[in-house]
Amino acid sequence: MFDSVAPDRVPGRPAAPAPTGPATRRDPGALAVLGDLAGRIRPTAASASRLLPVHPALAPLLPEPGLRRGSTTTVAAAPGLEGALSVAMALVAAASTGGSWCAVVGVADLGAVAVDGIGVDLERLAIVPRPGPHWAEVTAELIDGVDAVVIRPPFAPRPAAARRLVARARERQSALVVILGRAGWPEPPDVRLTVASSRWEGTDRGAGHVRRRRLLVTGSGRRAAGRTRRCELWLPGESGEVGTAGSGTAGAPGPA
Amino acid sequence: MERLLAVRCPGLLEEDEAGDVLRVFAGVVAAVEASCPWVTVVRTGICTLPVRGPARYFGGEHAVVGVVTAAASAAAGGTVQVGVAEGTFAAVVAARTGTIVGPGGTPAFLAPLPLAVVGDRDLADVLARLGITTLGAFAALPERHVLGRFGAAGVARHAVATGRSGDLPGLADPGARRRLHALRHPAPPPDRQPGFWGGASEADARAALAIGRVQGLLGPDGVVTARLQGGRSPADRARDVPWGGRRSAGRPGGAGARPPWPGAIPPPAPLLVHRDRPAAELVDPGGAEVAVSGRGLLSGEPARLSVAGGPWDRIDAWAGPWPAEERWWTRGHRRAARLQVVTGGTARLLVVERGTWQVEATYG
């Protein structure tokens, strides 16, 4: 399925419609110029393919064999669990190595070694660690120019603000991935990923080391995404990579 | 004198220009450190460690020798020699014959050795004419006579012969430690211009435009790109550079670009590396603070963890401790160590220094 996704930058695809809408309300003159500029420089990469590639291990969670441009995906973890950030980074990894620009907003202290291990091309990742009160504005700007934007809102945005970002992502054909911590997301996403269970392996009373984590992730969403899909992942695997974990615990080494 | 275990890698005693020998030896040291803390590099191909703590942990010095031999030979890809004695010199000699010299037996072990092993040809020649050809006979000479005839250098060798000192002049090579250090912290590669300006596609220009606007909002440092580099702690192994400035190459090229970094925590790496490390409290089942001894051993089994004054979480699993880097290069007094702790679905990397625990990273 990885191969079936068209590569980025296929020349000659039709241009996306010139942007209109929310942005123009603020400063019509300047934004019209920017919009025109953006409209002219959009075509090659952004709309070359409807889907951004995803790692094969994550593809079973999605309604399509890739991350659809313009879609909004939320990633959450069940109470007491971690892993949403890992899943979000894994979701955009293949896009970045395929040459797409990615950004992550609102994640301070991001460990670059781990992000690299997950498979993200760090050369293609813009990190905005501390957007502060500007997070929504920053996200909107990045949606304008970057193929996949991962955000972790510091608090649940007002419905109108969330709606604007979702609309902007759809319009600009950027994939928006929202990490839900304590903050919720008031808009129904196209795809909803949830870390349902998590188990670290490899440590035992001083021996061994944190070796890998088995994550059970579920995927659901609207329309064709309505059916709930489940997938067990190694995230991270033993070298920090993403991998498919077999069902059940067979084949999984116990604590060292 | 401290009982030391010495590891001698006969195939790694001479460095080569390409640095391959040094790199392999760095791997040997890392492999040894994975099971025993406080490894000291004596010179390229030779390292030592205090054996007392690991002996208590593994159940005797023979067991430690077995563990270290297996780890070191696997990493060296060839034969390694391991021995135990008091002091660096005797331990290295013991390693050459694979001997574990019993406690207090070091002077007797050294006595029959030819004088040439102390590496001073003039001294050996002069003494040979007097019929003194072994370390034992040399040790029997009064120190003042040695001082009068051979000076301070002779006294240093005499102290080694008597077993009072393990520091034979010329045995340790501080340069080897420096070179290993350089392997861990390579000089930054020359800057190059950002790829997306030269030959940039329209998508690149569009991204640059958007990112530039974000920098307009937050300042130039508001958008960063991460660079990987060599290092041992999670914080050492990456750095953030402002987006679009002079960006240097990602991984440093050439020598030392790749792990193993001696003493590094094994992969996978933690996803969050905390710039402001939250304080942590770690207690054993009896509620006593868990401490790490100078030998890298825990005072008790970690049972519960509290982060930043929060609620106590039960510890489901833990691993380590790993000695922190400063200690590895010097035998100084800085005692820091790292410990992995799993509570429920969360795995954290803790660091302890001067008795204070902090959360250095979260596996996220």
Chai-1 contact restraints between the chains, C-beta under 6 A:
chainA,res_idxA,chainB,res_idxB,connection_type,confidence,min_distance_angstrom,max_distance_angstrom,comment,restraint_id
A,I41,B,E202,contact,1.0,0.0,6.0,A-B,restraint_1
A,I41,B,R206,contact,1.0,0.0,6.0,A-B,restraint_2
A,T44,B,E202,contact,1.0,0.0,6.0,A-B,restraint_3
A,A45,B,A203,contact,1.0,0.0,6.0,A-B,restraint_4
A,G80,B,G344,contact,1.0,0.0,6.0,A-B,restraint_5
A,L81,B,G345,contact,1.0,0.0,6.0,A-B,restraint_6
A,E82,B,G345,contact,1.0,0.0,6.0,A-B,restraint_7
A,E82,B,T346,contact,1.0,0.0,6.0,A-B,restraint_8
A,E82,B,G364,contact,1.0,0.0,6.0,A-B,restraint_9
A,L85,B,L271,contact,1.0,0.0,6.0,A-B,restraint_10
A,L85,B,G364,contact,1.0,0.0,6.0,A-B,restraint_11
A,S86,B,L271,contact,1.0,0.0,6.0,A-B,restraint_12
A,S86,B,G364,contact,1.0,0.0,6.0,A-B,restraint_13
A,W101,B,A207,contact,1.0,0.0,6.0,A-B,restraint_14
A,D109,B,L272,contact,1.0,0.0,6.0,A-B,restraint_15
A,D109,B,V273,contact,1.0,0.0,6.0,A-B,restraint_16
A,D109,B,H274,contact,1.0,0.0,6.0,A-B,restraint_17
A,D109,B,R275,contact,1.0,0.0,6.0,A-B,restraint_18
A,G111,B,P234,contact,1.0,0.0,6.0,A-B,restraint_19
A,G111,B,A269,contact,1.0,0.0,6.0,A-B,restraint_20
A,G111,B,P270,contact,1.0,0.0,6.0,A-B,restraint_21
A,G111,B,L271,contact,1.0,0.0,6.0,A-B,restraint_22
A,G111,B,L272,contact,1.0,0.0,6.0,A-B,restraint_23
A,G111,B,V273,contact,1.0,0.0,6.0,A-B,restraint_24
A,A112,B,A226,contact,1.0,0.0,6.0,A-B,restraint_25
A,A112,B,A238,contact,1.0,0.0,6.0,A-B,restraint_26
A,V113,B,R237,contact,1.0,0.0,6.0,A-B,restraint_27
A,V113,B,A238,contact,1.0,0.0,6.0,A-B,restraint_28
A,V113,B,A269,contact,1.0,0.0,6.0,A-B,restraint_29
A,A114,B,A269,contact,1.0,0.0,6.0,A-B,restraint_30
A,A114,B,P270,contact,1.0,0.0,6.0,A-B,restraint_31
A,A114,B,L271,contact,1.0,0.0,6.0,A-B,restraint_32
A,D116,B,L228,contact,1.0,0.0,6.0,A-B,restraint_33
A,G117,B,P268,contact,1.0,0.0,6.0,A-B,restraint_34
A,G117,B,A269,contact,1.0,0.0,6.0,A-B,restraint_35
A,L122,B,A226,contact,1.0,0.0,6.0,A-B,restraint_36
A,A126,B,I211,contact,1.0,0.0,6.0,A-B,restraint_37
A,A126,B,V223,contact,1.0,0.0,6.0,A-B,restraint_38
A,A126,B,W243,contact,1.0,0.0,6.0,A-B,restraint_39
A,I127,B,V224,contact,1.0,0.0,6.0,A-B,restraint_40
A,V128,B,V223,contact,1.0,0.0,6.0,A-B,restraint_41
A,H134,B,L217,contact,1.0,0.0,6.0,A-B,restraint_42
A,V138,B,V214,contact,1.0,0.0,6.0,A-B,restraint_43
A,E141,B,A210,contact,1.0,0.0,6.0,A-B,restraint_44
A,E141,B,R213,contact,1.0,0.0,6.0,A-B,restraint_45
A,E141,B,V214,contact,1.0,0.0,6.0,A-B,restraint_46
A,L142,B,A210,contact,1.0,0.0,6.0,A-B,restraint_47
A,D144,B,A210,contact,1.0,0.0,6.0,A-B,restraint_48
A,G145,B,R206,contact,1.0,0.0,6.0,A-B,restraint_49
A,G145,B,A207,contact,1.0,0.0,6.0,A-B,restraint_50
A,G145,B,L209,contact,1.0,0.0,6.0,A-B,restraint_51
A,G145,B,A210,contact,1.0,0.0,6.0,A-B,restraint_52
A,V146,B,A207,contact,1.0,0.0,6.0,A-B,restraint_53
A,V146,B,A210,contact,1.0,0.0,6.0,A-B,restraint_54
A,S198,B,G345,contact,1.0,0.0,6.0,A-B,restraint_55
A,W200,B,V342,contact,1.0,0.0,6.0,A-B,restraint_56
A,W200,B,A347,contact,1.0,0.0,6.0,A-B,restraint_57
A,T203,B,A317,contact,1.0,0.0,6.0,A-B,restraint_58
A,T203,B,W318,contact,1.0,0.0,6.0,A-B,restraint_59
A,T203,B,A319,contact,1.0,0.0,6.0,A-B,restraint_60
A,T203,B,V342,contact,1.0,0.0,6.0,A-B,restraint_61
A,G208,B,A319,contact,1.0,0.0,6.0,A-B,restraint_62
A,H209,B,P266,contact,1.0,0.0,6.0,A-B,restraint_63
A,H209,B,A319,contact,1.0,0.0,6.0,A-B,restraint_64
A,V210,B,Q340,contact,1.0,0.0,6.0,A-B,restraint_65
A,V210,B,A347,contact,1.0,0.0,6.0,A-B,restraint_66
A,P236,B,P268,contact,1.0,0.0,6.0,A-B,restraint_67
A,S239,B,P267,contact,1.0,0.0,6.0,A-B,restraint_68
A,G240,B,P267,contact,1.0,0.0,6.0,A-B,restraint_69
A,G240,B,P268,contact,1.0,0.0,6.0,A-B,restraint_70
A,G240,B,A269,contact,1.0,0.0,6.0,A-B,restraint_71
